[in-house]
């Protein structure tokens, strides 16, 4: 396989992150890039074409794209890269414009499980979608406009011992001075629509600091939303390189709402991927028997960021399996099926990494520190497709600004490309 141009990969990944401050922007950016490369954009309400092709469909903040090779049989298996577009953050509440102590504030509620303290004293933006009276959807973002100010040490001398943030009182951002203001009007202005026409919105906060390489020889990469745009981008790059003459279909499925449990129409627990695969099968004239045979020979690679060993907190990790930043993408394992990897999946992933010429390393939790879960077990349960959980190791996961090793980011792209190549 041709090697990935690492500097170009990292520069373009940084541009992708900056274009994706919300799940809605991320799904739109994936579709935009694929369309520019010749993919056909489909609408779920239309009849879909059959036959070979490169296609993409967006549902809210989720996107699914695929390459159907020429001559694909009704029993052709699929190779799916599953990821998610959302990240922990804060979501704008109804009636969000408030004021206190001569400052305008935005009312927000917690989205997922962010590291709250990491969001303090950062220049933030509002980003998401607005829906107007005519039913039209408008993507909008304000650019740097908000900040959650921390209490000065002089007013609470105990903060360095035990910082405790009340989720209602302490995380409402300021965005202007005075007593009168409409935060939604700022978003509407960006979208070019009258504020009075906005009747619905899904809007979140995002850190505006650009991604940055740093450290000796530039080995580190700091950015917001690497959990899980690192996997979405790897899947995008791999799908663009996917062969059109393979014996399988290559699929990128980037879901929304993973940070909330995936239970939505655009989440992995919803019907989106199942719907798309069914319609692809219809186009192949696949029978129920054909679909079962195809599923039995298919693979789903659930790619989501994982934990590298933290040098200041080594006791939080397994004492033997200790994945490090720069050691390669993770193979994520869990005896209680919080991850879907098993022995067959481990072998498949090892083969993909070997073909790509990149290392991999196992991740398993310390028994006293239960791990989270991913879309892997959910998708495996819904589809019955063999599934393996992988991802890049991070430090500061769920921070407003996470930390990765540049080699791991590039290696994930190479391994997913090998996975699609078959």
N, C-alpha and C positions, 0 to 999 in steps of 0.2 A: 504493500500500500504506500502511496506517496505520503511523505511526512507533512504535517501541518506546519504552516508558517506561524511560529509562536507569537512574534511581535504583532503581526497582522491580526491574529486571532484575538489577542488581548485588547488591542486597540478597538476592534470592532465590537467585542463583548462590552467594553466600556460604553461605546455609543449606544448599544442595544439597551443597557441598563438605564442610561439617561433618557432614552425615548420611552421608557416603560415605568412611569411613576405609580401606576395602578394596574390591576389585573386587566382592566378594559383597554388601557393603552398597550399593555404587553401583547394581548391577543391581536389587536389591530396592527401592531408593528410586525408580528410574525406574518400575518396575512399580507401586509404591504410588501415585505421583503420577498415572500414567495411569489406573489403576483408579478413583481418586477423581474423575477427569474423565469417567468413563463407558466406558473401554476394558474389554473382556472379557478376563480372564486365562485363558489356555489351558494345558493340561498336554500335554506331548509324547506321553504314553502314552494319551491319550484320542483319540477321533474328533473331528475339528474341524468346526465348522459351515461351511457354504458361504454365499455371498451377501454383500452389502455389510455392512460393519461396521468397528469400530475395535478392534483386538486386540493382545495382548502375550503373549510367552512368554519365560521365563527358563531358561537352561541354565547352571548353576553361577554363575560370575561374569560371564556375558554375558547380554544381553537384546536381543530383536528385537521391534519393534512396528510396526504398519502401519495405514494407512487404506485400505480397499477401497471405492471409490465405488459408488453405485448404478448398475446397468447396465453394469458393467465387462465388456468383451469378452474372449474368450479370448486375444486378441492384445494386450491392454492392456499398455503398457510400465510399468516401475517407475522411480521416482526414489529412490535410496537414499543416506542419509547414513551413512557408515561412520566409526566412531570406536573408541576402546578405553577400558576401565574401569580398567585397572591402571596403576600408576606404580612407578618404581624405589624400592626399599625394602630391608628386611631381613626374612627369613622365619624363623619359629621352627623350630629343629631338633628331631629326636627326642631324648628325655631332656633337655629344655631347662633344667632347674633345676640350677644349679651355685652354688658359693660359693668366694670367695677373699678373703683379707685381712679377714675378718669381714664381708664384704658378699655379699648374694645377687645372682646374675647370671642372665641368660637367654641360653642358647646360640642364636645366630642365624647364618644364612648370607646371603650377598649375593643380592638379587633384582634382576636387571637391572643397570643401570649407574648407581647413584646417585653424586652428588658426595659422597664420604665425609665430607670435612671439614665439610660443611654440616649434618650430622646431630649433630655434637658439641654438648654443653651445651644440649640442648633437652629439654623435657618431652615424653615420648613415651608412646603408648599401644599396647597390643596389640589388634588387631582382625582378625576373620575369621570362619570357621565352625568349629563343633564338630559331630562326628557321634557319637551315642550308640549303645549296643548294639542298640537297637531300629531303627536305621537313620535315625532322625530327624535333621534338620539344624537347628542352632541358630546364629543370628548372635550374636556377642558382641563386646564392646569394654570395655576396662578404664577408660578415661579416663586422665588423667595418672598414670603409675606408674613410668616408666623414664627413664633418662638415660645417655648415653654420655659420661663425663667426660673432658675433655681433660687432658693432662699439663701441669702448671704450667710456665711459662717458666723458673722457677728450676732445674728439673730437666733442662732441655734448652734451652740458650741458642741453639741453631741452628734452632729451630722456625720462626722468622719468615723464615729463608732457604730452607728446604726441608723442609716438613712431609711426612712419609712415614708412612702408616698401613698397618700389616700387617692384612690382611683377616681373619685369624684371631685375632690377639692383641689388637688395639687397638679393636675395635668391639663388644665384648660389653657390653651395657648392665647397669647396676645397678638393682635394684628393691626392695631391702630390706636390713636389717641382720641379722646373725646367721649361723648355719651351716646351719639347717634351714628349708626353705620349698619350696612347690610352685607354680610360676608358673601352671601349667595350672589349679590350683584357683581362682586369682583369676578366670580367664576363666569357668570353670564356674559360679562364684557369680554372675557377671553374667548368665549365660544361665539361671540358675535350675535347674541340673541337678547331680546329684552328680558330683564329680570322678572317682569310680571308674567311672562309666558312660561316660566319654569314651574312645572307642576310635580316633578319628581326628580330625585337625584340619589346617586350612590357615589359618595365622595370621601376620600381618605387623605390622611397626611402622608407626606413623603419627605425624606431628607434630601436637600438640594445639593449637598457637597458632591462634586464629581468623583468617580472612581479614581484611584491613585495607586501606582506602583511605588514601592519604597523598600527600604532595607538594603543591606549589602548586595550589590549586583542586581537590585530591583527584584528580589525574589518574592516579595509579598505583594498582595493585591487587596486593597481595602475598598469596600463598596457597600452601599445599602442593597438589600433585596437579593443577595446571592443565594439565599434560601427563598425561592428556588429558581431564580432566573439563570443561574449557572447551568442547570440541567435543561431548561427550556432552550437556551442558546446552543448548547451542545447538540440537542436534538434537531434544531433548525439547521445547523451547519451540516450535520450528518444526512439529513433528508435532502438537502440541496445536492449532495454528492451521491445519493442513493442510485444504484444502477437501474436502468429501465429494462434490462433483460434478465433479471433474476427470476428464480422460481417461486418467489414469495412477494407479497406486498409489503412495502415499508410504510410505517404509520407513525406520525408524531401526534400524541394526544396530550395537550397541556390544559389541565383542568383548573377551575377556580375553587375557592373555599376549602382548600385542604387544611388551612390553619384553623378552621372551625369544625372539622370533622367530615367534610366532603359531602354532606347531605344536602344537595340542592340539584336543580335541573342542569347546572353546569359543573357540578362536582363529580368526583370519581364514583361516588355512591349513587349518582343519578344515571339516567339512561342514555347520555349523550354518545359515548363510545359505542355502546350496544346498538343504538339507532344507526350510526354511521356504518358500522360493520354489516348490519342487516341490509342496508341499501346498496352497499358495494356487492354483497352476495346476490341480491336481486339482479344487479346488472350483469353478474356472471352466470345467471340462470341456475344458481346453486339450489339443490334440494336440501331438505332437512338433514338427510344423510351426508351430503357433501359438506354442509356447515360443520357437522360434528367431526368429520374427518379432518377438515381444515383446522379446527380448534385444537385437535389432539396433536397436531404437528406445529403449533404456533408458539411464539414466545413473547412475553411482555417484560421489558426492562423498566422497572420502577426506579427512576433516578431522582434522588432527593438528597440534599446536603446532610452530612453526618458530623460527628464530633471527632476532632483530633485531640490528642492528649494535651491538656493545659499544663504548661510548665510550673505554674504557681499553685495548681490544685491537682497534683498527680493522683492523690488518694481517691478522687472521684471516678477514676477509670479502672478497668479491669487490670489486675496486676501483671498479667501475662500478654494479653492481646492489646498492644499499645500503638495504635496507628498514629503516625506523625505527619505534620504538614510537609509536603514534598515527597512522601512515600508512595504516592499514587492514589487513584480513586479507591473508595471503600467497597468491599463486599459486606453487606450488613446482615447480621445473623441474630436470631433470637429464638430461644427454645419455646416461647409462648406465642409464637406466630405474630408478634408485633411487626416483624418483617417476614416476607414470603419466601426468602431464599431457602433452598434445601440443597442436598448433595448434587442433584442434576443441574440446578441453577448455578451452583458454584463451579461446576465443570464447564458449563457453557460460558460463563463470564471469564473464567481463566483462559479459555480458548480465544475469546474476542480480544482480551488484553494482549495475549501472545501474538496474535495476528497484527495488532496495532503497534507492537513493540513498546508497550508501556507496562509499568509495574502495577500491582494491585495489593491491597492489604485488608485483612479481616477486621471488622468492628463487631464487638459484643459488649454489652453493658456490664458494669459492676453489678453484682447481685443486689446490692443495697441501694442502687440508684436506677430505678426502672426507666426504661427508654420510652420515647414517644413512638408513634406509628407513622405509616405512610399510606399512599394510595395503593401500594402493592397488595396487601391482604384483601382490601376492598375490591380491587379489580379482579384478582384471582377468584374471589368468591362469586362475583357477578358473571364472569365470562368463562370460568373453568379453564383458562389458559395458564400454562406453566409460567411462573413469575419469579423474578429474582430482584432483590433490592440492592441498589448501589448508590454512589454519590461522592462528591468531593468532601474531604475533611475540612472543617472550619473551626476557628476559634471565634468566640463572641456570637454564637448563633442566637438569633432573635434580637440582636442589638440593632440599633439604627444604622450601624456601620460594622459589617462583619469582616473577617480576615481569612484569606486563603493564600496558598502557595501557588505561584503562577504555573508551575509544572503540573500541578494536579488539575487545574482548569483545562489546560491544553490536552492533557492525557485523557480526560473524560471525553472531550470532543473526538479524539482519535479512536477511543474504544467504542463509542456509539457508532461512529462511521464504519468500523469493522463489523459491528453487530448488524447493521443494515446491509453490508456487503454480503454477509452470509458465509 
